[in-house]
């Protein structure tokens, strides 16, 4: 889980540095990690998907 959190933070840093393309890569990798690590807890996976969805929406807004 720590690796997923690290990737998520790196994505956020990329957003602040105005690099939304790289941010999206980090966010998607983080989501993959979360899904693998939390597979026994569907509610937590769903919550992480919602969180990551919001972050990805921010990426798409910055890309416009």
C-alpha positions as CSV (number, residue, x, y, z in Angstrom):
1,X,0.0,0.0,0.0
2,X,2.9,2.4,0.7
3,X,4.1,2.1,-2.9
4,X,0.6,3.1,-4.1
5,X,0.5,6.1,-1.8
6,X,3.9,7.1,-3.0
7,X,2.8,7.0,-6.6
8,X,-0.3,9.0,-5.7
9,X,1.8,11.7,-4.1
10,X,4.2,11.8,-7.1
11,X,1.1,12.3,-9.3
12,X,0.0,15.2,-7.1
13,X,3.5,16.7,-7.3
14,X,3.4,16.4,-11.1
15,X,0.0,18.3,-11.1
16,X,1.5,21.1,-9.1
17,X,4.4,21.2,-11.5
18,X,2.0,21.5,-14.4
19,X,2.8,18.1,-15.8
20,X,-0.7,16.5,-16.1
21,X,0.4,13.8,-18.5
22,X,2.9,12.4,-16.0
23,X,0.5,12.9,-13.1
24,X,-2.1,10.6,-14.9
25,X,0.5,7.9,-15.3
26,X,1.3,8.0,-11.6
27,X,-2.3,8.0,-10.6
28,X,-3.2,5.1,-12.9
29,X,-0.2,3.0,-11.5
30,X,-1.3,3.9,-7.9
31,X,-4.8,2.7,-8.7
32,X,-3.5,-0.6,-10.0
33,X,-1.5,-1.1,-6.8
34,X,-4.5,-0.3,-4.6
35,X,-6.7,-2.7,-6.5
36,X,-4.2,-5.5,-6.1
37,X,-3.6,-4.8,-2.4
38,X,-7.2,-4.2,-1.5
39,X,-8.8,-7.0,-3.5
40,X,-10.2,-8.6,-0.4
41,X,-12.0,-5.4,0.6
42,X,-14.3,-4.2,-2.2
43,X,-15.6,-1.2,-0.3
44,X,-12.1,0.2,0.2
45,X,-11.3,-0.4,-3.5
46,X,-14.4,1.5,-4.5
47,X,-13.5,4.4,-2.2
48,X,-10.0,4.5,-3.7
49,X,-11.5,4.4,-7.2
50,X,-13.6,7.4,-6.3
51,X,-10.6,9.3,-4.9
52,X,-8.5,8.5,-7.9
53,X,-11.3,9.5,-10.2
54,X,-11.4,13.0,-8.7
55,X,-7.6,13.3,-9.2
56,X,-7.9,12.1,-12.8
57,X,-10.6,14.7,-13.4
58,X,-8.2,17.3,-12.2
59,X,-5.7,16.0,-14.7
60,X,-8.1,16.3,-17.6
61,X,-9.1,19.8,-16.6
62,X,-5.4,20.8,-16.7
63,X,-5.0,19.2,-20.1
64,X,-7.7,21.5,-21.6
